[in-house]
Amino acid sequence: MRAHLAKEIGNLQRLVSELAAEVEDAVRKAVTAARERDDAAARELIAHDDVIDQHEVAIEEECLKILALHQPVAGDLRYIITFLKVNGELERIGDLAANIAGRAISMAENTVKPEVLFDFDPLVSLVRQMLKRALDALVARNCLEASEVIRDDRAVDRLSGEICDRAVEELQKQPGLAGYCTDVILIAKHLERIGDCTTNICEDIVYLELGKIIRHGGLDARYSEALPE
């Protein structure tokens, strides 16, 4: 029975890794479509979101099946719970990527002078790095790496805020850019939310390894002694 459980947990890990790769790719394609204002690529990505949703449902069903059939305890139970929660965060990131693609379609419909275009690259680069590091930490069960990714979320919030502030300033100067500036603000907020979901995944990794729930307080003093140096 224990060997059977281990096999099913291994299969679950594979399914989550496959979903994670799909979601990571969706984020990459979404920001590229927004950068290049590529209507066709954006529409293709939005259509693909249904596939991500189906995979999320399949993983949830697998988690519930394992819980019902094997009634795992201790570390095995934490593992299933963690994958169940991470699965939901990945699906939300997929939705946010689709939302960014929706803004890319809107951007493609507006003609904007090159000098007005916003540079999302620093924010996009940081968010994608966080997501990749979080997923690597999940596979490796690396609590230290997860804690470092959590700390990076403050930089994501700062960069997103800077873009939104500049977009508001540009809108005040050029009301004709209302549509474009609105798209910019929404994309920045979607990227910030991807950073939040990534942070949630890392908090789940800390729970998996240490049995500590660190939501809402971040890495405050209550948990610092439990994390690796």
SULNOR-V42106 format. One record per residue. N is the residue number from 1. RES is the residue in one small letter. PHI is phi as a letter, one per 20 degrees, with the letter a starting at -180 (NA if undefined). NEAR is the number of other C-alpha atoms within 8 Angstrom. D_LAST is the distance of its C-alpha to the last C-alpha in Angstrom with 1 decimal. Layout:
N_RES_PHI_NEAR_D_LAST + N_RES_PHI_NEAR_D_LAST
This chain:
1_m_NA_4_37.2 + 2_r_f_5_33.5 + 3_a_f_6_34.1 + 4_h_f_7_35.8 + 5_l_f_10_32.9 + 6_a_f_8_30.4 + 7_k_f_8_32.8 + 8_e_f_9_33.1 + 9_i_f_9_29.3 + 10_g_f_8_29.2 + 11_n_f_8_32.0 + 12_l_f_11_30.3 + 13_q_f_9_27.2 + 14_r_f_8_29.8 + 15_l_f_9_31.5 + 16_v_f_11_28.5 + 17_s_f_10_27.4 + 18_e_f_8_31.0 + 19_l_f_12_31.0 + 20_a_f_10_27.8 + 21_a_f_8_29.5 + 22_e_f_9_32.6 + 23_v_f_13_30.8 + 24_e_g_11_28.9 + 25_d_f_8_32.3 + 26_a_f_12_34.0 + 27_v_f_12_31.7 + 28_r_g_9_32.4 + 29_k_f_11_36.2 + 30_a_f_15_36.3 + 31_v_f_12_34.9 + 32_t_f_9_37.2 + 33_a_f_14_40.2 + 34_a_f_15_39.5 + 35_r_f_9_39.1 + 36_e_e_6_42.3 + 37_r_l_10_44.0 + 38_d_e_13_44.9 + 39_d_f_10_46.8 + 40_a_f_6_47.4 + 41_a_f_9_43.8 + 42_a_f_17_42.7 + 43_r_f_11_45.3 + 44_e_f_8_44.3 + 45_l_f_13_40.7 + 46_i_f_12_41.8 + 47_a_f_7_44.0 + 48_h_f_8_41.2 + 49_d_f_11_39.2 + 50_d_f_8_41.4 + 51_v_f_7_40.0 + 52_i_f_13_36.4 + 53_d_f_9_37.7 + 54_q_f_8_39.4 + 55_h_f_9_36.4 + 56_e_f_12_34.4 + 57_v_f_8_37.1 + 58_a_f_8_37.3 + 59_i_f_13_33.6 + 60_e_f_10_34.0 + 61_e_f_8_37.1 + 62_e_f_9_35.3 + 63_c_f_13_32.5 + 64_l_f_8_35.3 + 65_k_f_8_37.3 + 66_i_f_12_34.4 + 67_l_f_11_33.9 + 68_a_f_7_37.6 + 69_l_e_6_38.4 + 70_h_d_7_35.5 + 71_q_l_8_34.2 + 72_p_f_8_30.7 + 73_v_c_7_28.5 + 74_a_l_6_24.9 + 75_g_f_7_22.6 + 76_d_f_8_25.6 + 77_l_f_11_26.5 + 78_r_f_12_23.1 + 79_y_f_9_23.4 + 80_i_f_11_26.8 + 81_i_f_9_26.0 + 82_t_f_12_23.1 + 83_f_f_11_25.5 + 84_l_f_11_28.2 + 85_k_f_10_26.2 + 86_v_f_11_24.8 + 87_n_g_12_28.4 + 88_g_f_9_29.6 + 89_e_f_12_27.1 + 90_l_f_12_28.2 + 91_e_f_12_31.9 + 92_r_f_9_31.3 + 93_i_f_12_29.9 + 94_g_f_13_33.0 + 95_d_f_9_35.1 + 96_l_f_12_33.6 + 97_a_f_13_34.2 + 98_a_f_14_37.8 + 99_n_f_11_38.0 + 100_i_f_14_37.1 + 101_a_f_16_39.8 + 102_g_f_11_42.2 + 103_r_f_12_41.6 + 104_a_f_17_42.2 + 105_i_f_14_45.6 + 106_s_f_10_46.4 + 107_m_f_13_45.4 + 108_a_f_10_47.6 + 109_e_e_6_50.5 + 110_n_d_8_50.2 + 111_t_e_6_51.2 + 112_v_c_8_48.9 + 113_k_f_6_49.3 + 114_p_g_5_46.6 + 115_e_f_4_45.8 + 116_v_e_6_44.9 + 117_l_g_7_42.5 + 118_f_e_6_38.8 + 119_d_d_5_36.0 + 120_f_e_8_33.3 + 121_d_g_6_31.6 + 122_p_f_8_28.5 + 123_l_f_11_27.9 + 124_v_f_10_28.8 + 125_s_f_8_26.6 + 126_l_f_9_23.4 + 127_v_f_13_24.3 + 128_r_f_11_25.1 + 129_q_f_8_21.9 + 130_m_g_12_19.9 + 131_l_f_11_22.2 + 132_k_f_9_21.9 + 133_r_f_11_18.1 + 134_a_f_15_18.1 + 135_l_f_10_20.8 + 136_d_f_8_19.1 + 137_a_f_14_16.0 + 138_l_f_11_18.5 + 139_v_f_8_20.3 + 140_a_e_6_17.3 + 141_r_l_9_15.7 + 142_n_e_10_12.4 + 143_c_f_13_10.4 + 144_l_f_9_7.7 + 145_e_f_10_10.9 + 146_a_f_16_12.6 + 147_s_f_13_10.4 + 148_e_f_8_11.0 + 149_v_f_13_14.6 + 150_i_g_13_15.0 + 151_r_f_8_14.4 + 152_d_f_9_17.0 + 153_d_f_11_19.6 + 154_r_f_7_20.4 + 155_a_f_7_21.7 + 156_v_f_13_23.8 + 157_d_f_9_25.3 + 158_r_f_8_26.2 + 159_l_f_10_27.8 + 160_s_f_13_29.7 + 161_g_f_9_30.9 + 162_e_f_8_32.2 + 163_i_f_12_34.1 + 164_c_f_11_35.7 + 165_d_f_8_36.7 + 166_r_f_8_38.3 + 167_a_f_12_40.1 + 168_v_f_9_41.6 + 169_e_f_8_42.7 + 170_e_f_10_44.3 + 171_l_f_12_46.0 + 172_q_f_7_47.5 + 173_k_e_6_49.0 + 174_q_c_8_50.1 + 175_p_g_7_51.0 + 176_g_f_6_52.2 + 177_l_e_10_48.6 + 178_a_g_9_47.9 + 179_g_f_9_47.4 + 180_y_f_11_45.1 + 181_c_f_12_43.0 + 182_t_f_9_42.6 + 183_d_f_12_41.4 + 184_v_f_12_38.9 + 185_i_f_11_37.5 + 186_l_f_10_37.3 + 187_i_f_11_35.5 + 188_a_f_13_32.9 + 189_k_f_9_32.5 + 190_h_f_12_32.3 + 191_l_f_13_29.6 + 192_e_f_12_27.6 + 193_r_f_9_28.2 + 194_i_f_11_26.9 + 195_g_f_13_23.7 + 196_d_f_9_23.7 + 197_c_f_12_24.4 + 198_t_f_13_21.6 + 199_t_f_12_19.2 + 200_n_f_11_20.9 + 201_i_f_12_20.3 + 202_c_f_16_16.5 + 203_e_f_14_16.7 + 204_d_f_12_18.8 + 205_i_f_15_16.2 + 206_v_f_15_13.7 + 207_y_f_13_16.9 + 208_l_g_13_17.8 + 209_e_e_8_14.7 + 210_l_d_7_13.9 + 211_g_m_8_17.3 + 212_k_d_8_16.2 + 213_i_e_8_18.5 + 214_i_d_11_16.9 + 215_r_f_7_20.1 + 216_h_m_4_21.8 + 217_g_d_6_19.1 + 218_g_m_7_16.5 + 219_l_e_11_12.9 + 220_d_e_7_14.3 + 221_a_f_6_13.5 + 222_r_f_6_14.8 + 223_y_d_10_12.0 + 224_s_g_8_8.9 + 225_e_f_7_8.6 + 226_a_e_6_9.1 + 227_l_e_9_6.4 + 228_p_f_6_3.8 + 229_e_f_3_0.0
